Amino acid sequence: MMASDVKIGGFGAYPVLPDPDSNRSANAFDLYLVQWSSEPWEVQEDEVVEVEGEQVQLRKGEWVCKGKWLYDVPRALRWYFPGDIEIIVRMQTVLNADLNLEPYTDSNPMPRMNRTTMEQVLQKNPVKMSADDWDWMMDEAHRRIDFGFEEVVEDSSDDESDEESESESEDSMSDDSESDDSEEDSDSD
């Protein structure tokens, strides 16, 4: 399970499908990177929480974790820096919960950019994703789309309503069978 791979301060990635009203392809998606800021936890009961002014519905039984989004470094392929916006990530959507992102070093340099921009970026502790990790996550995200992958979290309120529907359905079936029996009796007269 992805939740067991989370390390506070570590990185993860998850895809988000585009808004259906957008002009993007149904197979297009955005890959979001996150720096974990808490341990993951299992939601104990349905609840709505507020994160950065947005209402987020959490369902009993799903695993979630807090983190902060990473942003693209402009004009630097696969380079990112941590932001300040805290979010809650549903662990069932995570492609990799222990992503190895390499910090800027002399042996891991950033692309050339003007000095002022470089100084601003370096203050934000940029990290780089390897081409192999990027390719693997793109492939995995497309596999999930192609196979219609969606982890279902059982909702206790749905179970109760399902049981009620089943018992109503059984009652109506027994009523139908009784009426069938009475029709057969009248046919035999």
Backbone torsions as a table, in degrees:
resi	resn	phi	psi	omega
1	MET	NA	139.2	-176.7
2	MET	-60.3	-33.3	-176.2
3	ALA	-59.1	-33.2	-178.2
4	SER	-71.4	-15.3	-179.8
5	ASP	-90.0	-7.7	-176.3
6	VAL	-72.1	134.3	173.8
7	LYS	-127.9	128.9	178.5
8	ILE	-57.8	129.8	-176.5
9	GLY	90.7	-13.8	176.9
10	GLY	-80.7	-176.7	-174.2
11	PHE	-124.5	152.3	176.0
12	GLY	-142.2	171.5	179.9
13	ALA	-143.7	143.6	176.7
14	TYR	-148.9	146.8	179.5
15	PRO	-91.2	151.9	174.4
16	VAL	-131.0	126.3	178.1
17	LEU	-70.4	150.9	-178.4
18	PRO	-70.4	161.3	174.7
19	ASP	-59.7	131.9	-178.3
20	PRO	-59.8	-22.0	180.0
21	ASP	-83.5	-5.7	-178.9
22	SER	-79.3	168.7	-179.9
23	ASN	-86.1	4.9	-175.6
24	ARG	-79.1	156.1	178.2
25	SER	-61.0	151.0	177.9
26	ALA	-64.6	-23.3	178.9
27	ASN	-92.1	0.2	178.5
28	ALA	-81.0	152.7	176.7
29	PHE	-157.9	164.6	174.5
30	ASP	-105.7	141.2	175.6
31	LEU	-101.1	118.9	-179.8
32	TYR	-102.6	135.3	175.8
33	LEU	-107.8	145.9	-175.7
34	VAL	-139.3	145.8	171.1
35	GLN	-106.1	120.3	-173.8
36	TRP	-67.2	134.8	179.8
37	SER	-120.4	3.5	176.8
38	SER	-151.5	170.6	170.1
39	GLU	-79.5	147.7	176.0
40	PRO	-69.5	155.4	177.6
41	TRP	-144.0	155.7	176.9
42	GLU	-91.2	129.7	179.8
43	VAL	-69.3	126.4	-174.8
44	GLN	-85.7	-27.9	177.1
45	GLU	-153.8	154.8	178.3
46	ASP	-54.7	135.0	178.7
47	GLU	-157.2	157.5	173.9
48	VAL	-112.0	125.9	178.7
49	VAL	-118.2	155.6	178.1
50	GLU	-105.3	127.8	178.1
51	VAL	-129.8	117.6	179.7
52	GLU	51.1	42.5	176.8
53	GLY	81.0	-1.6	180.0
54	GLU	-105.5	141.0	175.7
55	GLN	-83.8	128.9	-179.8
56	VAL	-123.2	123.9	178.7
57	GLN	-86.6	121.7	175.6
58	LEU	-108.8	138.3	-177.8
59	ARG	-106.9	142.0	178.0
60	LYS	-53.9	132.8	176.2
61	GLY	96.1	-19.2	179.6
62	GLU	-82.7	152.1	178.5
63	TRP	-99.2	134.6	-179.1
64	VAL	-136.4	165.3	179.0
65	CYS	-153.4	146.0	176.2
66	LYS	-88.3	148.8	177.2
67	GLY	-163.3	-179.3	177.0
68	LYS	-125.5	135.7	179.8
69	TRP	-63.9	149.8	170.9
70	LEU	-102.9	145.8	-179.2
71	TYR	-113.9	150.7	177.5
72	ASP	-65.5	138.6	168.0
73	VAL	-80.3	125.3	-177.4
74	PRO	-57.8	135.8	177.0
75	ARG	57.0	31.6	178.3
76	ALA	-137.6	99.5	-175.3
77	LEU	-57.6	124.5	177.4
78	ARG	62.8	24.2	172.8
79	TRP	-105.1	138.5	-175.1
80	TYR	-140.2	161.4	172.8
81	PHE	-138.9	146.1	-178.6
82	PRO	-69.4	141.1	176.8
83	GLY	-102.2	-167.9	-178.4
84	ASP	-107.4	-8.7	-175.9
85	ILE	-78.7	119.2	178.7
86	GLU	-89.5	138.0	-177.7
87	ILE	-132.4	170.3	171.3
88	ILE	-117.3	127.8	-177.4
89	VAL	-108.6	131.4	172.7
90	ARG	-78.2	119.7	-173.2
91	MET	-63.5	-25.4	-179.6
92	GLN	-67.5	-15.2	179.0
93	THR	-92.9	-11.2	-172.8
94	VAL	-70.9	131.2	176.5
95	LEU	-84.8	-38.9	-179.6
96	ASN	-149.1	118.2	-177.8
97	ALA	-93.2	-7.8	-179.9
98	ASP	-133.0	63.3	-176.2
99	LEU	-77.0	131.6	179.9
100	ASN	-90.3	102.8	175.8
101	LEU	-107.8	130.7	-174.6
102	GLU	-92.8	131.9	178.3
103	PRO	-73.5	164.4	175.8
104	TYR	-65.3	128.4	174.1
105	THR	-146.8	175.3	175.9
106	ASP	-62.3	-33.1	-179.8
107	SER	-87.9	-6.9	176.2
108	ASN	-131.0	68.0	-174.3
109	PRO	-78.0	157.0	174.5
110	MET	-86.7	161.5	176.5
111	PRO	-62.4	161.5	178.8
112	ARG	-64.2	138.4	173.6
113	MET	-154.4	166.7	-177.4
114	ASN	-64.3	155.1	-171.2
115	ARG	-59.5	-42.2	-178.8
116	THR	-62.2	-45.9	178.7
117	THR	-62.6	-43.5	179.6
118	MET	-59.8	-44.0	179.5
119	GLU	-62.5	-41.9	178.9
120	GLN	-64.5	-42.6	-178.9
121	VAL	-66.9	-43.4	-177.9
122	LEU	-62.9	-29.2	177.0
123	GLN	-66.3	-20.3	-176.8
124	LYS	-96.3	9.3	178.3
125	ASN	54.4	65.8	-178.3
126	PRO	-68.2	152.6	177.5
127	VAL	-134.1	155.0	-177.4
128	LYS	-121.9	139.3	174.4
129	MET	-94.8	138.8	178.9
130	SER	-71.2	154.4	178.1
131	ALA	-61.9	-36.8	179.6
132	ASP	-64.4	-43.7	177.7
133	ASP	-63.2	-42.2	178.9
134	TRP	-59.7	-49.0	-178.8
135	ASP	-61.3	-43.5	-179.5
136	TRP	-61.4	-44.4	-178.3
137	MET	-67.9	-36.2	176.6
138	MET	-63.6	-44.7	178.8
139	ASP	-61.6	-46.2	-178.8
140	GLU	-64.4	-42.0	179.0
141	ALA	-62.6	-42.1	178.2
142	HIS	-66.6	-37.2	176.6
143	ARG	-60.6	-44.1	179.8
144	ARG	-63.0	-39.4	177.5
145	ILE	-65.8	-47.2	-177.4
146	ASP	-61.4	-37.2	-178.5
147	PHE	-92.6	2.5	179.5
148	GLY	63.3	35.9	-177.5
149	PHE	-63.1	125.7	172.6
150	GLU	-153.7	118.0	179.4
151	GLU	-77.2	127.7	-178.5
152	VAL	-96.4	129.6	176.9
153	VAL	-104.4	121.5	179.5
154	GLU	-64.0	133.9	178.2
155	ASP	-109.0	123.2	-175.9
156	SER	-61.2	-33.5	179.7
157	SER	-69.3	-31.5	175.9
158	ASP	-67.3	-38.1	179.2
159	ASP	-60.5	-43.5	-179.4
160	GLU	-64.8	-42.9	-179.7
161	SER	-68.7	-32.4	176.3
162	ASP	-64.6	-42.4	179.3
163	GLU	-63.4	-40.4	178.4
164	GLU	-63.7	-43.4	179.8
165	SER	-63.3	-41.1	-179.9
166	GLU	-62.8	-43.7	-178.2
167	SER	-68.7	-36.5	175.8
168	GLU	-64.5	-41.1	-180.0
169	SER	-64.4	-41.6	178.6
170	GLU	-65.3	-39.0	177.9
171	ASP	-62.1	-44.9	-178.7
172	SER	-68.4	-32.0	178.0
173	MET	-67.6	-40.2	-179.7
174	SER	-69.5	-33.9	175.3
175	ASP	-63.7	-41.8	179.2
176	ASP	-63.8	-41.4	-177.6
177	SER	-70.0	-33.5	176.4
178	GLU	-66.2	-42.2	180.0
179	SER	-68.2	-32.8	175.9
180	ASP	-63.9	-42.6	179.3
181	ASP	-61.5	-42.8	-178.1
182	SER	-69.1	-32.9	176.2
183	GLU	-66.5	-39.4	179.5
184	GLU	-64.6	-39.3	179.1
185	ASP	-63.1	-42.2	-177.7
186	SER	-72.0	-30.5	177.6
187	ASP	-68.3	-33.7	-176.0
188	SER	-78.2	-16.0	178.7
189	ASP	-72.8	NA	NA
